[in-house]
Amino acid sequence: MAITKDMLIGDILTAYPNLAVHLSAMGMHCLGCPSARGESLEQACMVHGVDVDEMLEKMNADI
């Protein structure tokens, strides 16, 4: 299953825990907190100033 920008961080990490490294690299260091796990990848990228399409490419390459 490919990662999409509307997927929740929590769902991504449940399915692919190895992708946490990409989220940490963009500044999401509190991956266990409820608000981080409940936001979409697109929202997280927006907050952290990361291009969501680039992040999708990296994450999908690692699944």
TORFIBA-233569 format. One record per residue: residue number from 1; x, y, z of N, C-alpha, C in turn; residue in three letters. Coordinates in nm, 4 decimals, always signed. Example, Ala and Ser with C-alpha at 12.3 -4.5 7.8 and 13.67 -1.06 7.14 Angstrom:
i; nxx; nyy; nzz; caxx; cayy; cazz; cxx; cyy; czz; aa
1; +1.3190; -0.5690; +0.7800; +1.2300; -0.4500; +0.7800; +1.3200; -0.3300; +0.7800; ALA
2; +1.2850; -0.2250; +0.7080; +1.3670; -0.1060; +0.7140; +1.2900; +0.0030; +0.7870; SER
//
This chain:
i; nxx; nyy; nzz; caxx; cayy; cazz; cxx; cyy; czz; aa
1; +0.0853; -0.1181; +0.0000; +0.0000; +0.0000; +0.0000; +0.0898; +0.1244; +0.0000; MET
2; +0.0704; +0.2106; -0.0942; +0.1499; +0.3326; -0.1056; +0.1058; +0.4349; -0.0016; ALA
3; +0.2020; +0.5135; +0.0448; +0.1743; +0.6230; +0.1370; +0.1157; +0.7379; +0.0556; ILE
4; +0.0113; +0.8021; +0.1102; -0.0487; +0.9187; +0.0466; -0.0445; +1.0354; +0.1440; THR
5; -0.0561; +1.1568; +0.0911; -0.0432; +1.2746; +0.1761; -0.1578; +1.2911; +0.2753; LYS
6; -0.2698; +1.2263; +0.2513; -0.3822; +1.2394; +0.3444; -0.3816; +1.1328; +0.4544; ASP
7; -0.2833; +1.0423; +0.4502; -0.2745; +0.9387; +0.5539; -0.2289; +0.9996; +0.6857; MET
8; -0.2819; +0.9466; +0.7960; -0.2415; +0.9930; +0.9284; -0.1046; +0.9368; +0.9643; LEU
9; -0.0265; +1.0178; +1.0347; +0.1067; +0.9758; +1.0784; +0.0974; +0.8452; +1.1572; ILE
10; +0.0002; +0.8350; +1.2447; -0.0169; +0.7142; +1.3244; -0.0395; +0.5913; +1.2392; GLY
11; -0.1193; +0.6046; +1.1352; -0.1460; +0.4914; +1.0455; -0.0209; +0.4524; +0.9668; ASP
12; +0.0545; +0.5523; +0.9247; +0.1785; +0.5260; +0.8518; +0.2759; +0.4498; +0.9405; ILE
13; +0.2917; +0.4960; +1.0649; +0.3878; +0.4330; +1.1555; +0.3436; +0.2944; +1.1997; LEU
14; +0.2140; +0.2723; +1.2090; +0.1641; +0.1391; +1.2430; +0.1964; +0.0411; +1.1311; THR
15; +0.1753; +0.0841; +1.0078; +0.1995; -0.0031; +0.8931; +0.3482; -0.0158; +0.8597; ALA
16; +0.4219; +0.0935; +0.8753; +0.5629; +0.0973; +0.8351; +0.6467; +0.1696; +0.9408; TYR
17; +0.6735; +0.1055; +1.0529; +0.7504; +0.1725; +1.1591; +0.8889; +0.2183; +1.1142; PRO
18; +0.9445; +0.1550; +1.0130; +1.0761; +0.1941; +0.9625; +1.0770; +0.3337; +0.9002; ASN
19; +0.9591; +0.3880; +0.8668; +0.9529; +0.5200; +0.8043; +0.9660; +0.6336; +0.9052; LEU
20; +0.9717; +0.6010; +1.0334; +0.9877; +0.7040; +1.1370; +1.1152; +0.7850; +1.1137; ALA
21; +1.2152; +0.7229; +1.0562; +1.3409; +0.7928; +1.0309; +1.3202; +0.9138; +0.9403; VAL
22; +1.2309; +0.9047; +0.8438; +1.2028; +1.0174; +0.7537; +1.1315; +1.1298; +0.8280; HIS
23; +1.0412; +1.0924; +0.9162; +0.9681; +1.1927; +0.9936; +1.0606; +1.2625; +1.0924; LEU
24; +1.1465; +1.1870; +1.1549; +1.2442; +1.2463; +1.2471; +1.3373; +1.3409; +1.1733; SER
25; +1.3774; +1.3036; +1.0536; +1.4685; +1.3863; +0.9751; +1.4080; +1.5212; +0.9393; ALA
26; +1.2750; +1.5279; +0.9317; +1.2125; +1.6558; +0.8987; +1.1782; +1.7368; +1.0233; MET
27; +1.2140; +1.6851; +1.1403; +1.1925; +1.7614; +1.2631; +1.0802; +1.7116; +1.3515; GLY
28; +1.0148; +1.6031; +1.3119; +0.9080; +1.5457; +1.3944; +0.9713; +1.4498; +1.4946; MET
29; +1.0127; +1.5036; +1.6075; +1.0814; +1.4217; +1.7065; +0.9871; +1.3627; +1.8101; HIS
30; +0.8649; +1.4092; +1.8159; +0.7685; +1.3608; +1.9138; +0.6642; +1.2735; +1.8438; CYS
31; +0.7103; +1.1656; +1.7848; +0.6218; +1.0803; +1.7053; +0.5201; +1.0048; +1.7892; LEU
32; +0.5437; +0.9922; +1.9176; +0.4518; +0.9183; +2.0030; +0.3398; +1.0023; +2.0607; GLY
33; +0.3490; +1.1345; +2.0493; +0.2447; +1.2168; +2.1102; +0.1172; +1.2109; +2.0265; CYS
34; +0.0018; +1.2183; +2.0928; -0.1274; +1.2020; +2.0224; -0.1486; +1.2999; +1.9081; PRO
35; -0.1079; +1.4253; +1.9253; -0.1334; +1.5213; +1.8171; -0.0495; +1.4902; +1.6940; SER
36; +0.0753; +1.4458; +1.7125; +0.1588; +1.4122; +1.5979; +0.1037; +1.2908; +1.5252; ALA
37; +0.0588; +1.1915; +1.5991; +0.0080; +1.0696; +1.5368; -0.1280; +1.0908; +1.4718; ARG
38; -0.1972; +1.1979; +1.5086; -0.3305; +1.2223; +1.4555; -0.3368; +1.3195; +1.3395; GLY
39; -0.2222; +1.3714; +1.2974; -0.2248; +1.4632; +1.1838; -0.1843; +1.3905; +1.0560; GLU
40; -0.2246; +1.4465; +0.9451; -0.1909; +1.3842; +0.8168; -0.0465; +1.4152; +0.7805; SER
41; +0.0070; +1.3381; +0.6889; +0.1421; +1.3634; +0.6408; +0.1503; +1.5030; +0.5794; LEU
42; +0.0484; +1.5421; +0.5071; +0.0478; +1.6747; +0.4449; +0.0526; +1.7845; +0.5512; GLU
43; -0.0249; +1.7700; +0.6586; -0.0243; +1.8681; +0.7666; +0.1130; +1.8746; +0.8336; GLN
44; +0.1711; +1.7588; +0.8603; +0.3023; +1.7539; +0.9248; +0.4076; +1.8216; +0.8381; ALA
45; +0.4048; +1.7952; +0.7101; +0.5010; +1.8572; +0.6191; +0.4825; +2.0086; +0.6156; CYS
46; +0.3586; +2.0534; +0.6143; +0.3314; +2.1962; +0.6111; +0.3873; +2.2645; +0.7364; MET
47; +0.3631; +2.2054; +0.8525; +0.4092; +2.2622; +0.9786; +0.5618; +2.2680; +0.9845; VAL
48; +0.6270; +2.1673; +0.9277; +0.7724; +2.1571; +0.9354; +0.8443; +2.2117; +0.8122; HIS
49; +0.7695; +2.2716; +0.7198; +0.8301; +2.3343; +0.6029; +0.8951; +2.2379; +0.5056; GLY
50; +0.8329; +2.1212; +0.4900; +0.8849; +2.0169; +0.4024; +0.7894; +1.9976; +0.2846; VAL
51; +0.8443; +1.9790; +0.1667; +0.7620; +1.9529; +0.0485; +0.7021; +1.8129; +0.0598; ASP
52; +0.5704; +1.8058; +0.0630; +0.5014; +1.6775; +0.0836; +0.5290; +1.5803; -0.0300; VAL
53; +0.5421; +1.6291; -0.1513; +0.5673; +1.5392; -0.2643; +0.7062; +1.4753; -0.2548; ASP
54; +0.8048; +1.5523; -0.2099; +0.9378; +1.4965; -0.1898; +0.9369; +1.3912; -0.0785; GLU
55; +0.8640; +1.4215; +0.0296; +0.8552; +1.3271; +0.1405; +0.7855; +1.1994; +0.0956; MET
56; +0.6793; +1.2109; +0.0180; +0.6101; +1.0923; -0.0337; +0.7030; +1.0057; -0.1178; LEU
57; +0.7825; +1.0700; -0.1993; +0.8771; +0.9954; -0.2844; +0.9764; +0.9183; -0.1996; GLU
58; +1.0314; +0.9818; -0.0970; +1.1277; +0.9150; -0.0089; +1.0630; +0.8006; +0.0667; LYS
59; +0.9456; +0.8253; +0.1236; +0.8800; +0.7237; +0.2054; +0.8360; +0.6045; +0.1210; MET
60; +0.7771; +0.6307; +0.0078; +0.7298; +0.5226; -0.0776; +0.8461; +0.4390; -0.1346; ASN
61; +0.9623; +0.4993; -0.1473; +1.0793; +0.4258; -0.1933; +1.1278; +0.3257; -0.0872; ALA
62; +1.0901; +0.3495; +0.0392; +1.1366; +0.2658; +0.1487; +1.0348; +0.1628; +0.1977; ASP
63; +0.9214; +0.1531; +0.1317; +0.8240; +0.0508; +0.1768; +0.8347; -0.0729; +0.0918; ILE
//
